[in-house]
Amino acid sequence: MKFENVQPGQLLTPTEAMRLAIEEGKKGAGFVSPNPLVGCTIVDRNHRFLAVGYHAQVGQDHAEISAIKKLADPEMLRDSHLYVTLEPCAHQGRTGSCAKAIAPLGVASVTYAVEDPNPLVAGKGADILRAAGVRAVLFSDREDVSEAERTEITAQAEDLAEIFLYFMRSKQVFVGVKVATTLDGKMATTSGESKWITGELAREHTHRTRARYDAIAVGRNTFVADNPSLNVRHRDFPGFQNRVVLFDPEGVTLAELPGSNLVKVRPPESVWALVGKGLKPKNPAGVHVIEIPLNEKGEFEIGDVLARLKLEGLTSLMVEGGSQTYGNFFSSGFVQRLHAYIAPSLLGGRHGVAWSAGFGSGTMAERIRLRRSEREILGEDLYWTARVEFA
């Protein structure tokens, strides 16, 4: 089923209704942090499609309210069924409680794919609905749906809200790693040349991926070699402002930041330079300098970095290079997702720099596994993404 072609009155199965909600929820990517991506489908008492909604902007209507407001007549909700990717919220935040708003509307049931781990919700939203006589049930408990469909839908809903869910469950910043590589895993020549490995469509897709994260991280060597902008340049995100985290233990790049692309495309306070504690370097560009203790090797401990970035308000971080920075994150086990843009070309071992040169596994049993992979063809290139699982 092509969900963009779903028509009012069309009969939907529970699985189709939830898949439609998941697809709709993706539209909020880049606009809702620190909130989760959420979608909602409403069907009538006979399971005919009525409306769909999603959380479009932090501080604005949640998915359930967005869908409800699309109905021409509130009476259409009588004995209807709502399918939501995440348990309706129970608390008053930037917006009111969705569960309390739904409870008196005469809805017959609310099926949600994932229980909200936020301690302010965590089952309380479902309890509010049940107390009002609404049948509230996890999709995984629906006996009228096959086990295979229950498993797949739950996994898709988990992927949709993965940043929020990971942050709430682990209390740690979600980390994605983005690489642009040749088919043989090289991200640059030995001379440092890397523009352009991938084509225009892949580079455009990269900007959409960047928008999903609170900040982009880069090592000082990549900054010096590439003078990157690391901003979001995409027609769907006009004027989008993101933050950059620059790893610079010795503070040597601060003198080079004035006039750099990093500060040309964003306010200097949106560039966060991580330096060794007590270093107190000169800061001519006026960027946000964050001091973090170094280990005996003169490097940052990634756990310390992420703990500090959490205190600074981040829930997610995408790492864009280089190989030493990739290596530090993978070696420490602090990576949740890989975004790989793979070009149909080869550089070979003599003159190519491998993006994974900074880490490795000594045995097959210790190898890093990649789960729930998704693939998309972008011109001649391949976008390949998966969850990262450490042994």
N, C-alpha and C positions, 0 to 999 in steps of 0.2 A: 504493500500500500504506500502510495506517495502522499505523505501527510499534508503537503501544501495544497492538495486537491480535495481534502475532506470537505464535504458540503453539509450545511444545516439539515438535520433530519436523517443523516446517514447513520445506519446501524453500526455500532462499534462493539467489539468484544472488550472485556476488561483489559486484556493485554494490549489491544490496539489503542484504547483510551489512555493507558499509561505510557505507551511509547510516544503517542502524540504529545503528552505532557512533557516528556523528557526532551523531545526535539524542540518544543517551544521554549523550555527553560534555557536552552543553549543561547538564546538570543540576548540574554542579559550579560554575557561574558564581557568583562572589561568595565562594567558599570556598577556592580553591586557590592564589591569588597568593602568591608569585611563580611558582608552577608553572603549566604549561599545562593547558587543558581537554583531556581525552583520553577517548575511549570505545573499547570493545573488544567485538567479537562473536565467539563461538565456534560453529562448526558441525562436525558429525561428518564422517567420511570420505566420506559421501554428500551432504554439504552440507546436512544437516538441522539446524535451529536447536537449540542446546544451552543457551547462556547469553549474557548481556550484562552488562557492568559499566562503571563510570566512576570517575574520580578524584574522590572526594567531598569530601576535606578535606586541606589541606596537612599533611604528616606521616603521613597514613594511606595505606592500600593504593592503588597505582596501578591504572589501569583493568584491565590484564591480570590482576593478582592478584585484584581484585574479582570479575571474571568467573569465574576458575578456582575460587574458593572457593564459588561457587554450584552447582557440580556435585556431585551426590550421591555419585559414585564417581570417584576420580582416574583409573581405567581408562578413563573416557569420553573422556579426552584422547588416547588412543592413536590415531594417524593422523588427528587432528582438524586443523582449519584455523582459525587466528586472524586476525581482521581488526582492525587497530589504526589509529587516526587519526594517530598519531605513532610514529616508530621507538622500540621498547622501549629503555629506558635501560640503559646499560652500567656505570654507576658506583654506588658506595655513597654515598648522601646521607642524607636523613632516613629513607629506606627503602632496602632492598637493591636490587640490580640486577635488573630485570625480565627482561632477556635471560638472565642466569645462572640465574634461577629457572625459566624456560621450557625452557631447553636440554635438561635430562635427562628431560623428561616424556613423550617419545614423540610430540610434536606433528609433523605432517607438514609444515606450512607456516605462515609468518607473513607476511601481506601488510600493509604499512603505507603510509599515504597520503602522509606527508611525512617527509623525513629530518630528524632532530633537529639543529638548528644549534649546539646547546650543544657546545663543544669537548671536553667530557668524554664526549660520546656520538658525534655526527657520523660515523655509519657504523660505529662500534665495536659497537653493539648488534646490528646485522645480522651483523657478522663473528663475534660470539660464537655466534649461532644457526647460521650456516653451518658453523662448525667442529664443531658437534655433530650435523651432518647434517640440520638443519632448513632447508627451502627458505625463504629470506627474500627478499622481492621488493617493490619499490615498486609501488603500484597502477598508476601510470602506465606501467609496463613489462609489465602483464598483457596478453598477446596474445589472451586469450579474452574481452576486454572491448572494446567499440567505442571508437574514439578520442574521440567526443563524451562518452561516459560517463567515460572516464579524465580528460578535461579538467575536467568539471564536478565530479567527486568530489574531485579534487585541490584545486580552488578552494574547495570547501566546507570541506575539512579545514584549508586555510590560514586561512579566515575563523574557524573554530572556535578556533584557537590563535593568532590574529593578534597579540595583545598580547605573548605570550611570544616568538613568532617575530620580531616587529619588534625587540623589546628585545635579543634574542640576536644578530640579524644586524647591526643598526645601532649597538648599544650606546647607544641613546637611549631616553628615556621615550616611550611611546606616548600620543598625545593624541587624545582625542575631544572634539567640541564638541556640546553639547546646546542646542537652541533650542525655545521654544514660541512659535508665531507664527500670525498670521491668514493667510488665503489670499494676501493681498497682501504678506506678508513683514514685518508689523509686530509688534513684541514688546511695545509699550506705547503709551499715548497720550502726547502731548507733555507732559502734566502728571505723567507717571510712573506712571499707573494700569496695572496688568498682571494683576490678580487678578479673575476667572480667565479666561485666553484659552481654555484647553482644558478639557475635561470631566473627570469623576472617573476614568474608566477610563484616560485618557491620563496623568493625574497619578500614578495607581497604577503604571502601566507605567514612569514615570520613576524611581520608587524601585528597581525591579528593574534598570534600566539603571545607576543610580548604583552598585549593589552590584558591578558588574563592574570598577570602577575603584578604584585604591588611594586616591585622594583627589579631591575636588571643588574646582575653582578658581573664584574670583569676584573681580571688581574692587571697589574701595572704593566707587564710586558706587552699585553695586547693593546692597552691604551697607548703606549709609546709607539708601537709598530703601526697601528691602524688609525689612530685618532678618530675613534668611532663616535657617532651621535647617540646610538642606542635608544632613540626615541621611537614613537609609534607613528608611522607615516602610512595611513590607510584611510580611504574615503569613508569608511564606516565609523571612524573615530576622529572627527575633525576637532582640532584643538586639544587633543588628549595630552595630558601632562603625566609623565611617569618619572620615577626616581631611579637613580643609578648608585650602586654601591661599588666603590673602587678599592680594591685590595692593594694596599701600599704600606707594608710593615715598617719601612724605613722613612716613609714620607717624602721620597725623592721626586714624586710627580707633582706635588702641590705647586711647585714653581712653574710647571708647564701648563697648568690648568687655565690660566688667563688666555683667552683667545682660542682655546680648544673647542672642538665641536660639542663636547659634553656641556659646556656652559653657554654655548651659542644658542642652543635649542631649548634651554630650560633655565629657570631661576637657579642661581648658584646654591641656594639652600636645599635644592632638590638633588644635588650631588653630595653623596655621603662618602667621605674619604676615611677608610679605616687605617689607623696608624698605631704603632707600638705605644703602649702606655708609658707616659712620662716623656715622650719624645718632644712634644710641643713645638712642631715645626712652624715656619712662617706660612701664612695662608693668604697670599695676595688675591686669590679669586673670591675669597669669602665663602667658600663651601662649608658644609657641615662636617667638621672633623670629629671623629669618634675614636677615642683611645681604648685599645684592647690589649691585655697582656700578651706577650709573646712567649712561646715555649723555648726550650733549651736550643732548638735549631734556629731560633729567630723567626719562627713562623706563627701564624694564628692557629689556635685550636678551633676547628669549625664549630664545635659545640658551644664554645664561648661566643663566637661570632653570632650564631643564630639566637642565642639567649639575649644578647645585647640588641639585636635587630628586632626581636619581639618587644623588648622594652621601648624601642623607638616607634612601635606601632605597626610593624609589618606582620602579615600573616602568610605571605608567600614571597618567594624569590626565584628568579630564573637566572641561571649561571650561563654566560655566553663565552667563556674562555679566559685564558688559553689552557694549554694542556696541563700546566702545573696546577692551576686553579681547579680544573676538572679533577685532577688526581687527588687533590686534598679532600674534595667533597666525596668522591667515591671511596677513597681509602678510609675515611672516617665513618662511612655508612649513612651519610645524611643526604641521600637523594631518593626522591619518591617517584619521579617521572622523567623519562628521556624523550626529547623531541629531536629526531634526526632527519635532516634534509640531505638526501643522498643523490649525487649526480652520476650519470653514466659516463664516468671518465676515470682514468688511472694516473697516478703520479709515480707509483712504485716506491720501493724501499730505499733506493739510492738518494733520491732527492725530495722525498716527501716527509712531512712531519705528521705523525699519527696523533689524532686528538686524544687517544687513550694512553699515550706514552707515560703518563704520570701515575698510573696505577695498574695493578694486575693481580691475578689469582694463581697461586702456585700449583693447585691441583684442580681437577675437574669438579671435585666435590665442593670446592670453595668458590667456584665461578659464580658470577653475578647473573641471576636469571631475570628475564624480562617477560612479564605476564600481561595478558589481555591486550595484545597489540592491535593497533588499528593502522590501516594504510590508505593513502590517498595519492593518486597520480596528479602531479602538477607540471604540465607540459612534458618535458623529457625527464623530470626529476621525480623522486619518490619521497613523500613525507611519511615517516614511520614513527609511531609513538607507542609507548608501553609503560606500564608500571614497573618499577625497579624493585627487585627482591634480593636481599643479601642472604648468604648462607648462614 
